[in-house]
Amino acid sequence: QVQLAESGGGLVQAGGSLRLSCAASGRTFSNYAMGWFRQAPGKEREFVAARGWSDGSTYYADSVKGRFTISRDNAKNTVYLQMNSLNPEDTAVYYCAAVNLLQKPNPSTYYSGSYAWGSEYDVWGQGTQVTVSS
């Protein structure tokens, strides 16, 4: 099982950009589908973006589509979240999460939509704060 550690958060002005990184330990990182979630103060955790395990498929919440990009570098055991055109509504703690689809009884459900469910993921990072000032 991998362990995850996020970095790259910080304070940025509206319209600016940040790139979050999620470094994974473990030799089987490439077997994991990865997701990014965020939680703003007083709000529930919400899905941001996900990237599949084998085919490179990507998924985004409507609120970030066109502004955020998820990518992964299996050689570096790292998944990234490039965030552009940030606005104050993006302020939150951002978490990366991982799920080993090879261990799921029905991996296809991930690609059918369960990528957006926090309960789908087995491993979580500690989170990194992103604050966007107006």
C-alpha positions in Angstrom: 0.0 0.0 0.0 1.3 3.4 -0.9 1.6 6.4 1.4 0.8 9.9 0.1 2.3 13.3 0.9 1.0 16.5 -0.7 2.9 19.7 -1.2 2.7 22.9 -3.2 -0.1 24.7 -1.4 0.1 28.3 -0.4 -1.3 31.8 -0.7 -2.0 33.2 -4.2 -4.0 36.1 -5.6 -7.1 35.6 -7.7 -6.2 34.8 -11.2 -2.9 33.1 -10.2 -1.7 29.6 -10.5 -0.4 26.8 -8.2 0.8 23.3 -8.9 0.2 20.7 -6.2 2.2 17.6 -6.0 1.4 14.3 -4.3 4.4 12.0 -3.8 3.7 8.4 -3.3 5.8 5.8 -1.6 5.7 2.2 -2.7 6.7 0.3 -5.7 3.2 -0.3 -7.1 2.2 3.4 -7.6 1.4 2.7 -11.3 -1.3 0.3 -10.2 -3.2 3.1 -8.4 -5.9 5.4 -9.8 -5.4 8.8 -8.2 -7.8 11.6 -7.2 -7.8 15.1 -5.8 -10.4 16.3 -3.3 -10.8 19.5 -1.4 -12.5 20.7 1.7 -13.3 24.3 2.5 -14.1 25.5 6.0 -17.6 24.6 7.0 -18.2 22.5 3.8 -18.1 18.9 2.9 -15.2 17.4 1.1 -15.7 17.5 -2.7 -14.2 15.9 -5.7 -11.8 17.9 -7.8 -10.1 15.7 -10.3 -9.1 12.1 -10.9 -6.8 10.1 -13.2 -7.3 6.5 -14.1 -4.8 3.7 -13.7 -4.1 2.3 -17.0 -5.6 4.4 -19.8 -4.7 7.9 -18.6 -8.4 8.9 -18.5 -9.0 12.1 -16.6 -12.1 13.4 -14.9 -12.9 16.9 -13.4 -15.5 18.5 -11.3 -17.5 21.1 -13.4 -16.3 23.9 -11.1 -12.6 23.3 -12.1 -13.0 22.0 -15.7 -10.8 24.0 -18.1 -8.8 25.5 -15.2 -7.3 22.5 -13.5 -5.2 19.7 -14.9 -4.4 16.4 -13.3 -1.3 14.5 -14.4 1.0 11.8 -13.2 4.6 10.8 -13.5 4.9 7.1 -12.7 8.7 7.3 -12.9 8.6 9.8 -10.1 5.7 8.3 -8.2 4.0 11.6 -8.3 0.6 13.0 -9.3 0.1 16.7 -9.9 -2.7 19.1 -9.9 -2.0 22.2 -12.0 -4.4 25.0 -11.0 -4.9 28.0 -13.1 -7.2 31.0 -13.0 -7.7 30.5 -9.3 -10.5 32.3 -7.5 -11.4 32.7 -3.8 -13.9 29.8 -4.1 -11.0 27.5 -4.7 -9.7 28.1 -1.2 -9.6 24.8 0.7 -7.4 22.1 2.0 -6.6 19.8 -0.9 -6.1 16.1 -0.5 -4.8 13.5 -2.8 -6.1 10.0 -2.6 -5.3 6.6 -4.2 -7.1 3.4 -4.9 -5.6 0.1 -6.2 -8.2 -0.9 -8.8 -6.6 -4.3 -9.1 -7.9 -5.1 -5.7 -11.4 -4.0 -6.5 -14.0 -6.7 -7.4 -15.4 -4.5 -10.1 -12.8 -1.9 -11.3 -15.0 -0.6 -14.1 -17.2 1.2 -11.6 -14.4 3.6 -11.1 -14.5 4.7 -14.7 -18.3 4.9 -14.6 -18.3 7.5 -11.9 -17.1 6.3 -8.6 -13.9 8.2 -9.1 -15.8 11.1 -7.6 -16.6 9.2 -4.4 -14.3 9.7 -1.4 -15.3 6.3 -0.2 -13.8 4.7 -3.3 -10.2 5.6 -2.2 -8.1 3.5 0.2 -5.2 5.9 0.9 -5.2 9.6 1.7 -2.6 12.3 2.1 -2.5 14.8 5.0 -3.6 17.7 2.8 -2.2 21.0 1.8 -3.8 24.4 2.2 -4.6 26.5 -0.8 -5.7 30.1 -0.1 -6.8 32.4 -2.9 -7.1 36.1 -2.0 -9.4 38.5 -3.9 
